[in-house]
């Protein structure tokens, strides 16, 4: 997430600023569309001017001078804009027929272009505001990704592969191009600095299920984690760090899980030098929705006794916040509130 982008001052106002939120939509080129319409409108003015210039013998100027092309342009501009000063008048039947058949339709079309463009802009803004308000009223148990760069995008794709609806994923970034790209991919996006409480408020952080902190700087990650934890004491926060010395700051800031991104990649590279097959298996495990996958699931109730799910291999048990390896736990004595880390076929659920 670019730290030089626009930020929103925290605490200035608690009134929701819906303009920060970008609802998912197909990316358009509004300026291109407006320029195309302006060009078409100018073409209509030139068309009317040419009609008057060609039939200049049927028009009279109050000055009595011959109508040149500049006069024709002047007449065209005051005609299509309905100003109509009346200093150039059609006096012959042919000129009046040209006015009725050619110039009047051009005038109407010109007005349609002007009014239509204005109405479309206002309608689009109103539609965006209404969609944002509806979203804010209904959103709950969603996932907020702070920093939608390469890491954040990969995290979003993993959530999608695990069955999370795109509408339940909110991307926060202060790069407007990244925000537009997130909207194009179908995610709700918030434009702003995720370390600011006003911006996280737009992402409905108080009702979020989980927050993924993935900026490109550790100091920003720590600040985002602190802000998110302060605004929602119960949300599950997963933060990525790049420097080993900063990881404890993320934990102290309130992150439930801290990922050492640099060390993880380094271990994969080292593993690939002597066990390339293991790297492929590990990569398959991380790619949710295909082949094998790691999952955290509750114990299945089999005849009143907690058991690992059918067809899954028990890897570890999370009990009272502690991680126990499978060889440290008797599978016959699992507890009802145990969380099981299992290896399973992704197509089996």
C-alpha positions as CSV (number, residue, x, y, z in Angstrom):
1,X,0.0,0.0,0.0
2,X,1.5,3.3,-1.1
3,X,2.1,5.4,2.1
4,X,2.4,8.7,0.1
5,X,-1.3,8.6,-1.0
6,X,-4.2,10.5,0.3
7,X,-5.1,10.0,4.0
8,X,-8.2,10.9,6.0
9,X,-7.6,12.6,9.3
10,X,-9.0,10.4,12.1
11,X,-11.5,11.9,14.5
12,X,-12.5,14.9,12.4
13,X,-16.0,13.7,12.1
14,X,-18.0,10.5,12.8
15,X,-20.4,11.2,9.9
16,X,-19.9,8.4,7.3
17,X,-18.1,9.5,4.2
18,X,-19.5,7.3,1.5
19,X,-17.3,8.8,-1.2
20,X,-14.4,6.7,0.2
21,X,-16.2,3.4,-0.6
22,X,-16.1,2.0,-4.1
23,X,-18.7,-0.6,-4.8
24,X,-17.7,-3.4,-7.2
25,X,-18.5,-2.4,-10.8
26,X,-17.2,-2.8,-14.3
27,X,-14.4,-0.2,-14.9
28,X,-15.3,2.4,-17.4
29,X,-13.6,5.4,-19.0
30,X,-15.8,8.3,-18.0
31,X,-13.6,11.0,-19.5
32,X,-13.5,9.2,-22.8
33,X,-17.3,9.0,-22.9
34,X,-17.6,12.7,-22.0
35,X,-15.0,13.8,-24.6
36,X,-16.8,11.6,-27.2
37,X,-20.1,13.4,-26.5
38,X,-18.5,16.9,-26.5
39,X,-16.9,16.0,-29.9
40,X,-20.3,14.9,-31.2
41,X,-21.9,18.1,-29.9
42,X,-19.3,20.2,-31.7
43,X,-19.8,18.2,-34.8
44,X,-23.5,19.2,-34.7
45,X,-22.5,22.9,-34.4
46,X,-20.3,22.5,-37.5
47,X,-23.0,20.7,-39.3
48,X,-25.5,23.5,-38.7
49,X,-22.9,26.1,-39.7
50,X,-22.3,24.2,-43.0
51,X,-26.0,24.1,-43.7
52,X,-26.3,27.9,-43.2
53,X,-23.1,28.5,-45.1
54,X,-24.2,26.5,-48.1
55,X,-27.7,28.1,-48.1
56,X,-26.4,31.6,-47.2
57,X,-28.4,33.2,-49.9
58,X,-31.6,32.3,-48.0
59,X,-30.5,34.0,-44.8
60,X,-30.3,37.7,-43.9
61,X,-28.1,39.4,-41.4
62,X,-29.4,42.5,-39.6
63,X,-26.2,44.3,-40.6
64,X,-27.0,43.6,-44.2
65,X,-23.5,42.1,-44.8
66,X,-23.0,38.8,-46.6
67,X,-23.0,35.8,-44.3
68,X,-19.5,34.3,-44.1
69,X,-18.5,31.1,-42.3
70,X,-17.9,32.9,-39.0
71,X,-21.4,34.2,-39.2
72,X,-22.6,30.7,-39.9
73,X,-20.8,29.4,-36.8
74,X,-22.2,32.1,-34.7
75,X,-25.7,31.3,-36.0
76,X,-25.2,27.6,-35.3
77,X,-24.0,28.2,-31.8
78,X,-26.9,30.4,-30.7
79,X,-29.3,28.1,-32.5
80,X,-28.3,24.8,-30.9
81,X,-28.0,26.3,-27.5
82,X,-31.5,27.8,-28.0
83,X,-30.2,31.3,-27.3
84,X,-31.5,32.6,-30.6
85,X,-30.7,36.3,-30.8
86,X,-32.5,36.5,-34.1
87,X,-29.9,38.7,-35.8
88,X,-29.6,36.1,-38.6
89,X,-32.9,35.0,-40.0
90,X,-34.1,32.5,-42.6
91,X,-36.1,34.4,-45.2
92,X,-36.3,32.1,-48.2
93,X,-38.4,28.9,-48.4
94,X,-35.3,26.7,-48.9
95,X,-33.6,28.2,-45.8
96,X,-36.7,27.7,-43.7
97,X,-37.0,24.1,-45.0
98,X,-33.4,23.4,-44.1
99,X,-34.0,24.8,-40.6
100,X,-37.0,22.5,-40.1
101,X,-35.5,19.4,-41.6
102,X,-31.8,19.7,-40.6
103,X,-31.2,22.4,-38.0
104,X,-34.1,21.7,-35.7
105,X,-33.3,18.0,-35.2
106,X,-29.6,19.0,-34.7
107,X,-30.8,21.4,-32.0
108,X,-32.9,18.8,-30.3
109,X,-30.0,16.2,-30.4
110,X,-27.6,18.8,-29.0
111,X,-29.9,19.4,-26.0
112,X,-30.3,15.6,-25.5
113,X,-26.5,15.3,-25.4
114,X,-26.1,18.1,-22.8
115,X,-29.0,17.1,-20.6
116,X,-28.3,13.3,-21.0
117,X,-24.6,13.7,-19.9
118,X,-25.6,15.8,-16.8
119,X,-28.4,13.3,-15.8
120,X,-26.1,10.3,-16.3
121,X,-23.4,11.8,-14.1
122,X,-25.9,12.6,-11.3
123,X,-27.6,9.3,-11.7
124,X,-24.3,7.4,-11.4
125,X,-23.3,9.3,-8.3
126,X,-26.7,8.7,-6.7
127,X,-26.5,5.0,-7.6
128,X,-23.1,4.8,-6.0
129,X,-24.2,6.5,-2.8
130,X,-27.3,4.3,-2.5
131,X,-25.4,1.1,-3.1
132,X,-22.8,2.2,-0.5
133,X,-25.5,2.9,2.1
134,X,-27.2,-0.4,1.4
135,X,-23.9,-2.2,1.8
136,X,-23.1,-0.5,5.0
137,X,-26.5,-1.4,6.5
138,X,-26.2,-5.1,5.6
139,X,-22.5,-5.9,5.8
140,X,-21.5,-8.2,8.7
141,X,-18.9,-10.9,9.3
142,X,-16.8,-9.8,6.4
143,X,-13.0,-9.8,5.7
144,X,-11.0,-6.6,5.5
145,X,-7.7,-6.7,3.6
146,X,-5.5,-3.7,4.4
147,X,-3.1,-3.2,1.5
148,X,-4.3,-4.7,-1.8
149,X,-0.9,-5.2,-3.4
150,X,0.4,-8.6,-4.6
151,X,0.2,-10.1,-1.1
152,X,-3.3,-8.7,-0.4
153,X,-4.6,-9.9,-3.8
154,X,-3.2,-13.4,-3.2
155,X,-5.0,-13.4,0.2
156,X,-8.2,-12.4,-1.4
157,X,-7.9,-15.1,-4.1
158,X,-7.3,-17.7,-1.3
159,X,-10.5,-16.6,0.5
160,X,-12.4,-16.9,-2.8
161,X,-11.0,-20.4,-3.4
162,X,-12.2,-21.4,0.1
163,X,-15.7,-20.4,-0.7
164,X,-15.9,-16.9,0.6
165,X,-18.2,-14.7,-1.4
166,X,-16.5,-11.7,-3.1
167,X,-19.1,-9.4,-1.6
168,X,-17.7,-10.4,1.9
169,X,-14.2,-9.1,1.1
170,X,-13.3,-5.4,1.5
171,X,-10.0,-4.1,0.1
172,X,-8.5,-1.0,1.7
173,X,-5.7,0.9,-0.1
174,X,-4.7,4.5,-0.7
175,X,-3.7,3.9,-4.3
176,X,-6.8,4.9,-6.4
177,X,-5.8,2.6,-9.3
178,X,-5.6,-0.3,-6.9
179,X,-9.0,0.6,-5.5
180,X,-10.5,0.6,-9.0
181,X,-8.9,-2.7,-9.9
182,X,-10.3,-4.3,-6.7
183,X,-13.7,-3.0,-7.7
184,X,-13.3,-4.5,-11.2
185,X,-12.5,-7.9,-9.6
186,X,-15.8,-7.7,-7.7
187,X,-14.6,-6.6,-4.3
188,X,-15.9,-3.7,-2.2
189,X,-13.0,-1.3,-2.0
190,X,-12.2,1.7,0.3
191,X,-9.8,4.4,-0.8
192,X,-7.7,5.7,2.0
193,X,-4.9,5.0,4.5
194,X,-5.8,1.9,6.5
195,X,-3.9,3.1,9.6
196,X,-6.5,5.9,10.0
197,X,-9.6,5.0,12.0
198,X,-11.9,7.1,9.8
199,X,-10.9,4.9,6.8
200,X,-11.3,1.6,8.7
201,X,-14.7,2.8,9.9
202,X,-15.7,3.0,6.2
203,X,-14.8,-0.7,5.9
204,X,-17.1,-1.4,8.8
205,X,-14.2,-2.7,10.9
206,X,-16.5,-3.0,14.0
207,X,-18.5,-5.8,12.3
208,X,-15.7,-7.6,10.5
209,X,-14.9,-11.2,11.1
210,X,-11.2,-10.9,10.3
211,X,-8.6,-8.4,9.2
212,X,-5.6,-9.2,7.0
213,X,-2.8,-6.7,7.3
214,X,-0.6,-6.7,4.2
215,X,1.0,-3.4,3.5
216,X,4.6,-3.2,2.1
217,X,6.1,-1.7,5.3
218,X,6.3,-3.1,8.8
219,X,5.8,0.2,10.6
220,X,2.5,0.7,8.6
221,X,1.5,-2.9,9.5
222,X,2.0,-2.2,13.2
223,X,0.0,1.0,13.1
224,X,-2.8,-0.7,11.1
225,X,-2.9,-3.6,13.6
226,X,-3.0,-1.2,16.6
227,X,-5.9,0.8,15.0
228,X,-7.9,-2.3,14.0
229,X,-7.5,-3.8,17.4
230,X,-8.6,-0.6,19.2
231,X,-11.7,-0.3,17.0
232,X,-12.7,-4.0,17.2
233,X,-11.3,-5.9,20.3
234,X,-12.8,-9.2,19.1
235,X,-11.8,-9.2,15.4
236,X,-9.3,-11.9,14.3
237,X,-6.2,-10.1,12.9
238,X,-3.6,-11.8,10.7
239,X,-0.6,-9.6,9.9
240,X,2.4,-10.1,7.7
241,X,5.8,-8.8,8.6
242,X,9.0,-8.5,6.6
243,X,11.7,-8.0,9.3
244,X,12.2,-10.5,12.1
245,X,12.8,-7.8,14.6
246,X,9.3,-6.3,14.0
247,X,7.2,-9.4,14.4
248,X,6.9,-9.0,18.2
249,X,5.5,-5.5,17.7
250,X,2.7,-6.9,15.5
251,X,1.9,-9.5,18.3
252,X,2.0,-6.7,20.9
253,X,-0.2,-4.6,18.7
254,X,-2.9,-7.2,18.8
255,X,-2.4,-9.5,15.9
256,X,-3.7,-13.0,16.5
257,X,-1.4,-14.5,13.9
258,X,1.8,-13.1,12.6
259,X,3.3,-14.4,9.3
260,X,7.0,-14.0,8.8
261,X,6.8,-13.4,5.0
262,X,10.5,-13.2,4.3
263,X,11.4,-16.3,6.4
264,X,8.6,-18.3,4.8
265,X,9.8,-17.6,1.3
266,X,13.4,-18.3,2.4
267,X,12.4,-21.7,3.9
268,X,10.6,-22.6,0.7
269,X,13.7,-21.7,-1.4
270,X,15.9,-23.7,0.9
271,X,13.5,-26.7,0.8
272,X,13.4,-26.5,-3.0
273,X,17.2,-27.2,-3.2
274,X,17.1,-30.7,-1.7
275,X,13.4,-31.6,-1.8
276,X,11.7,-30.1,-4.8
277,X,8.9,-32.6,-4.6
278,X,8.1,-31.4,-1.1
279,X,7.9,-27.9,-2.4
280,X,5.3,-28.9,-5.0
281,X,3.3,-30.6,-2.3
282,X,3.5,-27.6,0.0
283,X,2.5,-25.3,-2.9
284,X,-0.5,-27.6,-3.6
285,X,-1.5,-27.4,0.1
286,X,-1.5,-23.6,0.0
287,X,-3.6,-23.5,-3.2
288,X,-7.1,-23.9,-1.8
289,X,-9.7,-25.6,-3.9
290,X,-7.3,-27.9,-5.8
291,X,-5.7,-31.2,-4.7
292,X,-4.8,-31.5,-1.0
293,X,-5.4,-28.7,1.5
294,X,-4.8,-27.9,5.1
295,X,-7.9,-27.0,7.0
296,X,-8.8,-26.2,10.6
297,X,-12.1,-27.9,11.5
298,X,-14.0,-28.9,14.7
299,X,-13.9,-32.4,15.8
300,X,-16.7,-34.6,14.4
301,X,-19.1,-36.2,16.8
302,X,-19.1,-39.9,16.2
303,X,-21.3,-41.8,18.6
304,X,-20.9,-39.1,21.2
305,X,-17.1,-39.2,20.9
306,X,-15.1,-36.4,19.2
307,X,-13.2,-37.8,16.2
308,X,-11.3,-36.4,13.2
309,X,-13.5,-36.0,10.1
310,X,-13.8,-39.0,7.9
311,X,-11.2,-39.1,5.1
312,X,-9.0,-36.5,6.8
313,X,-5.6,-37.0,8.3
314,X,-5.0,-35.4,11.7
315,X,-1.9,-33.1,11.7
316,X,-2.3,-31.1,14.9
317,X,-4.8,-30.2,17.6
318,X,-5.4,-26.7,18.9
319,X,-6.5,-27.0,22.6
320,X,-7.0,-24.0,24.9
321,X,-4.9,-21.9,22.6
322,X,-2.0,-24.3,22.5
323,X,-0.8,-26.2,19.4
324,X,-0.3,-30.0,19.9
325,X,1.2,-32.3,17.3
326,X,-0.9,-35.3,16.3
327,X,1.7,-37.6,18.0
328,X,1.2,-35.7,21.2
329,X,-2.6,-36.3,21.3
330,X,-4.5,-39.5,21.6
331,X,-7.1,-39.4,18.8
332,X,-9.3,-41.5,21.0
333,X,-9.4,-38.8,23.7
334,X,-10.1,-35.7,21.7
335,X,-12.1,-33.0,23.5
336,X,-15.4,-31.5,22.2
337,X,-13.9,-28.0,22.0
338,X,-10.7,-29.1,20.2
339,X,-9.9,-27.5,16.8
340,X,-8.3,-30.0,14.5
341,X,-5.7,-29.1,11.8
342,X,-6.2,-31.8,9.2
343,X,-4.9,-32.8,5.7
344,X,-7.8,-33.5,3.3
345,X,-8.8,-33.6,-0.3
346,X,-10.2,-30.2,-1.2
347,X,-13.0,-31.9,-3.3
348,X,-14.2,-33.9,-0.2
349,X,-16.2,-31.0,1.3
